[in-house]
C-alpha cells in the first residue's frame, strides 16, 4: 500500500469559497479526495514552532529548547484504534489526548497512511534521537513496509513509545511540533474551507471514525462517490466543484 511512494505536493492556488452551502455528499467527496491525495504538512521552523506549541500548553524558548522541564509540560497519549480503506489507500486512525495545557484536556483523532507516518514521523524521530532511538523504541519497532498482517498492532505500540519519548522531553520543540502537525493536532489547518466541511473536519483532526458512526458511514459513502454508481452520493460527488477539493500551499494536505 505505502512503501516508497512519493508523496504529492499541494495545489498552487487556494480554492474559492463555495457560492452555496455544501451538501453532505459534497462534503464526503472532499474528504475522500483529501484522503486520496494529501501528503505531509509543510515543516514548521523558527518562530512557527513556538506559535504552534504554546496554545497547546507547551512552554517553549525556541525551536531547539523547552523553557520548562518535561515534568511540567503537557503529557500526550496517542495510539492507533484501527484502519480502513478510504480514498484509495489504507488509512490508519490515530487517537490522541493531551493533558495539562490551557484547556486541561484535548482529544482528537485523524487518519494517516503508513507512508505519511514513516516519512513524516518515524524518520524525523530517528534522525533527531540518533543513538538514543533504541532506548525508546528498541522493544517496539516500527511497522514493516507493505503493511503485512499485524501492522496496526505494531504501529500502535510504536505510537505509545513515541508518546513516552515526547513526554520525557527527549525531542526538540521543532520535532514535537512537526509530529503534532502530521497528527493534525488542534491548530493544524484542516482545509481552507474547513468551516463549510463538518464531515471532513471530523475525519481529519476531529472526533474521527472510531467514535463517530456518522463519519464511518461517510467514509463508505465517499468511497461510493469515487466509483461508478447511480447512488445520490455518487452523483453529488461527481458534480462537486473540483476547486473546492483542492488545497493550498499553506495547509496540511501537501
C-alpha positions as CSV (number, residue, x, y, z in Angstrom):
1,X,0.0,0.0,0.0
2,X,2.5,2.6,1.1
3,X,6.2,1.7,0.7
4,X,8.4,4.1,-1.2
5,X,5.7,6.0,-3.0
6,X,6.5,9.7,-3.5
7,X,4.0,11.9,-1.6
8,X,2.2,14.6,-3.6
9,X,2.7,18.3,-3.5
10,X,0.0,20.9,-2.6
11,X,-2.0,22.7,-5.2
12,X,-0.7,26.1,-6.0
13,X,-3.9,28.1,-5.5
14,X,-6.4,28.2,-2.7
15,X,-10.0,27.3,-3.5
16,X,-12.7,29.9,-3.5
17,X,-15.5,29.8,-1.0
18,X,-18.4,27.9,-2.5
19,X,-21.4,30.0,-3.6
20,X,-23.9,27.8,-1.7
21,X,-23.9,25.6,1.4
22,X,-22.4,22.2,0.7
23,X,-24.4,19.0,0.8
24,X,-23.3,16.1,2.9
25,X,-22.4,14.2,-0.2
26,X,-20.2,17.0,-1.4
27,X,-18.5,17.2,1.9
28,X,-17.8,13.5,1.7
29,X,-16.4,13.9,-1.7
30,X,-13.9,16.4,-0.4
31,X,-12.9,14.0,2.5
32,X,-12.3,11.2,0.0
33,X,-10.3,13.4,-2.3
34,X,-8.3,14.6,0.7
35,X,-7.6,11.1,1.9
36,X,-6.5,10.1,-1.6
37,X,-4.2,13.0,-2.4
38,X,-2.8,14.6,0.7
39,X,0.8,14.3,1.8
40,X,2.8,15.8,4.6
41,X,2.4,19.3,6.0
42,X,5.0,22.0,5.5
43,X,7.8,21.8,8.0
44,X,7.4,24.2,10.9
45,X,10.6,26.1,11.7
46,X,11.9,29.0,13.8
47,X,9.1,31.2,15.3
48,X,6.4,28.9,13.8
49,X,7.3,26.2,16.3
50,X,6.7,28.3,19.4
51,X,3.5,29.8,17.9
52,X,2.1,26.3,17.3
53,X,3.1,24.7,20.6
54,X,2.2,27.4,23.1
55,X,-1.6,27.3,22.5
56,X,-1.4,23.6,23.3
57,X,0.2,24.4,26.7
58,X,3.9,23.8,25.9
59,X,6.4,26.2,27.3
60,X,9.0,26.9,24.5
61,X,12.0,29.1,24.3
62,X,12.8,28.5,20.6
63,X,12.7,25.6,18.1
64,X,15.5,23.8,19.9
65,X,14.8,24.5,23.6
66,X,12.0,23.9,26.0
67,X,11.5,26.6,28.7
68,X,10.2,24.2,31.4
69,X,11.3,20.7,32.4
70,X,9.4,17.8,30.8
71,X,7.6,17.0,34.1
72,X,5.9,20.5,33.9
73,X,4.9,20.2,30.2
74,X,1.6,18.7,28.9
75,X,1.6,15.0,28.6
76,X,0.4,13.2,25.4
77,X,-1.1,9.8,24.9
78,X,-1.5,8.5,21.3
79,X,-2.3,5.2,19.7
80,X,-3.9,3.5,16.7
81,X,-7.5,2.5,17.1
82,X,-7.9,0.8,13.7
83,X,-7.6,1.0,10.0
84,X,-9.9,1.3,7.0
85,X,-9.7,1.6,3.2
86,X,-10.6,5.2,2.3
87,X,-9.6,7.4,-0.6
88,X,-8.0,4.5,-2.4
89,X,-5.5,3.8,0.4
90,X,-5.2,2.0,3.7
91,X,-5.7,4.7,6.3
92,X,-4.8,4.2,10.0
93,X,-6.8,6.0,12.6
94,X,-4.9,7.7,15.3
95,X,-6.4,9.0,18.5
96,X,-4.5,11.4,20.7
97,X,-5.0,13.0,24.1
98,X,-3.1,16.0,25.5
99,X,-3.4,16.8,29.2
100,X,-2.0,19.7,31.1
101,X,-2.4,22.6,28.7
102,X,-4.7,25.6,28.9
103,X,-7.7,23.5,28.0
104,X,-6.5,20.9,30.5
105,X,-7.6,18.1,28.2
106,X,-7.6,17.9,24.4
107,X,-8.7,14.9,22.5
108,X,-8.7,14.5,18.7
109,X,-8.4,11.8,16.0
110,X,-7.2,11.7,12.4
111,X,-6.3,9.3,9.6
112,X,-2.9,8.8,8.0
113,X,-1.3,6.5,5.6
114,X,1.6,4.4,6.6
115,X,3.8,6.3,4.2
116,X,3.0,9.5,6.0
117,X,3.9,8.1,9.4
118,X,7.1,6.6,8.2
119,X,8.4,9.7,6.4
120,X,6.8,12.4,8.5
121,X,7.2,10.9,12.0
122,X,9.4,7.8,12.2
123,X,12.2,9.2,10.0
124,X,12.1,12.5,11.8
125,X,12.3,11.0,15.3
126,X,15.0,8.6,14.3
127,X,17.1,11.4,12.8
128,X,16.5,13.5,16.0
129,X,17.4,10.8,18.5
130,X,20.1,9.1,16.6
131,X,21.9,6.8,19.1
132,X,19.2,7.3,21.7
133,X,16.5,5.9,19.4
134,X,16.7,2.3,20.7
135,X,16.3,3.5,24.3
136,X,12.7,4.4,23.5
137,X,11.8,2.2,20.6
138,X,14.0,-0.9,20.9
139,X,11.1,-3.0,22.1
140,X,8.5,-1.5,19.8
141,X,9.9,-1.5,16.2
142,X,8.1,0.5,13.5
143,X,5.7,-1.2,11.1
144,X,7.1,-3.1,8.1
145,X,6.9,-1.9,4.6
146,X,3.9,-3.0,2.5
147,X,1.8,-3.2,5.7
148,X,1.6,-7.0,6.3
149,X,-0.7,-8.6,8.9
150,X,-0.1,-7.1,12.3
151,X,0.7,-3.6,11.1
152,X,-2.0,-1.9,13.2
153,X,-0.7,-3.5,16.4
154,X,3.0,-2.7,15.6
155,X,2.1,0.9,14.8
156,X,0.0,1.2,18.0
157,X,2.9,0.0,20.1
158,X,5.3,2.4,18.4
159,X,3.0,5.3,18.9
160,X,2.8,4.5,22.6
161,X,6.6,4.6,22.7
162,X,6.5,7.9,20.8
163,X,4.3,9.4,23.4
164,X,6.7,8.4,26.2
165,X,9.6,9.9,24.2
166,X,7.8,13.2,23.7
167,X,6.7,13.3,27.4
168,X,10.3,12.7,28.5
169,X,11.4,15.8,26.6
170,X,13.7,13.7,24.5
171,X,12.9,15.5,21.3
172,X,13.2,19.2,20.5
173,X,10.2,21.6,20.2
174,X,10.7,21.6,16.4
175,X,10.5,17.8,16.2
176,X,7.5,17.7,18.6
177,X,5.6,20.4,16.7
178,X,6.1,18.7,13.3
179,X,4.9,15.4,14.7
180,X,1.8,17.0,16.1
181,X,1.2,18.6,12.7
182,X,1.3,15.3,10.9
183,X,-1.2,14.0,13.5
184,X,-3.5,17.0,12.8
185,X,-3.4,18.3,16.3
186,X,-5.5,21.4,17.2
187,X,-4.1,24.4,15.4
188,X,-3.3,22.4,12.2
189,X,-5.4,23.8,9.4
190,X,-7.6,21.0,8.0
191,X,-8.7,22.8,4.8
192,X,-9.1,26.4,3.7
193,X,-12.8,25.8,3.8
194,X,-13.0,23.8,7.0
195,X,-15.9,25.7,8.4
196,X,-18.0,24.6,5.4
197,X,-16.8,21.0,5.7
198,X,-18.1,19.5,9.0
199,X,-17.6,15.8,8.0
200,X,-14.2,16.4,6.5
201,X,-13.2,18.3,9.7
202,X,-14.5,15.4,11.8
203,X,-12.4,12.8,10.0
204,X,-9.2,14.9,9.9
205,X,-8.4,16.2,13.3
206,X,-11.9,16.0,14.8
207,X,-13.5,13.1,16.7
208,X,-12.6,10.7,13.9
209,X,-14.1,7.5,12.6
210,X,-13.9,5.3,15.7
211,X,-16.1,7.4,17.9
212,X,-18.4,8.8,15.2
213,X,-20.7,6.4,13.3
214,X,-21.7,9.2,11.0
215,X,-18.1,9.7,9.9
216,X,-17.7,6.0,9.4
217,X,-20.8,5.9,7.2
218,X,-19.4,9.0,5.5
219,X,-16.3,7.0,4.5
220,X,-18.4,4.4,2.8
221,X,-20.5,7.0,1.0
222,X,-17.4,8.9,-0.1
223,X,-15.9,5.7,-1.5
224,X,-19.1,5.2,-3.4
225,X,-18.7,8.7,-4.8
226,X,-15.4,7.7,-6.3
227,X,-16.7,4.6,-8.2
228,X,-19.4,4.2,-11.0
229,X,-22.7,4.2,-9.3
230,X,-26.2,5.5,-9.6
231,X,-26.4,6.5,-5.9
232,X,-27.2,10.0,-5.0
233,X,-24.0,10.3,-3.1
234,X,-22.0,9.3,-6.2
235,X,-23.8,11.7,-8.4
236,X,-23.4,14.5,-6.0
237,X,-19.7,13.7,-5.6
238,X,-19.1,13.8,-9.4
239,X,-20.7,17.2,-9.8
240,X,-19.0,18.8,-6.8
241,X,-16.8,21.7,-8.0
242,X,-13.2,20.5,-8.1
243,X,-11.8,23.8,-7.0
244,X,-13.1,23.1,-3.5
245,X,-11.4,19.7,-3.4
246,X,-8.0,21.4,-4.0
247,X,-5.9,22.7,-1.1
248,X,-3.3,25.5,-1.0
249,X,0.4,25.5,-0.1
250,X,-0.2,26.7,3.5
251,X,-2.5,23.8,4.5
252,X,-1.7,20.4,6.0
253,X,-2.5,18.3,2.9
254,X,0.6,18.9,0.9
